[in-house]
Amino acid sequence: MKHPDWNAIDRWLMGEASVGSQIAGSIGTLCNSIGVRWAGSEHEYMAARFAATQFEEISLHAAVEEFPLQTCDCHAASLRVGDQRLDARPCLFCPSLEIEAPLVDVGFGMAHELEPLRERLAGSVALIRSEFEPFTEPRLLTLRLRDLASLGVLAAVTGSPHGGRRMTHVSASDWRDDPTKVPLPLIQTSTEDAARLKSKAMQSKRIAVTVNAEFRTARSWNVTADLPGADVSDGSIVLGAHHDTTPDSFGANDNAAGVAVMLETARLLAGLRNNFNIHPGRTIRFVSFGAEEQGLQGSAAFVDRHYGPELKPRFMLALDELGTGNMKGVVLQFPELRNLMQQQLELLNEGLQCHVLSQMDASGDMFPFARQGIPSSFLWRWRFVGRHPETVYGHSNADTPDKLRIRELKEYAGFLARFLLRLSHVPAADWPENRLDVADIAQRIESERGAVFRTM
């Protein structure tokens, strides 16, 4: 296809994205029929098989790729002060423990708060606020937990940022390292019980903490399908989303929405090929990742498996938490493709913008790609600031499909299909040369340790 009729293509893509959408059905299957999709479980495998079936139905050959998973199942957890039981939810990969120790309120766990408590901390359980201390140079919770561990603290308890006894599964580890290693056992309690614990700490009470966790090697699965390019074979474009969830979440926004939009984008582009013989210029690869919620193990396994034997992709785009707001543009990990991306976004005439991160973002499936020198990105949407209020239920069993705005997700799929198709037809000579050096990237990651990620 030398001279695409972009106006006709855009009309068909946006029309089909609106009236022919299968997004609601995909979300319903993932969240309601399959449900919780903790990586390594039977339900996660069901989600992988669902993605593979969807690819096959649009005549794309799907490969389900198994990889070893280091996982942890929490069988029970409790907090108790005297005969009073309190809400308890351990962090991901929290090790087993059974202790009774003095409870010490360390505030935000900052150095100026820890110094006068130093003699009391060894052998204690710390009550810590997970948010940043106001008006103070922010320090990541992972680092504050390391500080407590170095002073002999046995475990930490933190209050949920949400009211109404709602708790979420949180991570205490640094995903740039081994995600299964936490600096200190961390248990979340409800906002209400955290207030009770603050009072108990003032009375020098002891707290009993019990966690029964099982660490094991299991299996997880990535699913991949290629829409072959017609003219160019010098590097693909990758569109990915993770299908797994935290241990009790239905995962509507995080991340059935992303998987459904990825599958819908594939359906739209395959529809152009199947119905009108309109092909992408270079291959577009679609991937549904497992084990994102367990330290990006799925996308890391995918990169290790493919991009060594195979040519590195030109570009990778990760879809995550799309229900938080409408599409605003693309955010890159590296600046080299900024001008090219902005040019292609402007061709859509939708007011979309391209920006570049000031730091390496290790919170999503784009990170293992970026770490290996592959230009990668996620979508600019209202993920952190100004997000839809109904989508604040991530990593909990309240992340359900009723909170998603399906019309916005349809728009995502239409925009993505138009954007990726145009990008696939950019001639090889017009792509900036990939000069990303893996050793330089590793040094940058190391230099950014402790830096607080900018969100806007």
Order of alpha helices (4+ residues) and beta strands (2+ residues): alpha-alpha-alpha-beta-beta-beta-beta-alpha-alpha-beta-alpha-beta-beta-alpha-beta-beta-alpha-beta-alpha-beta-beta-alpha-beta-alpha-beta-alpha-alpha
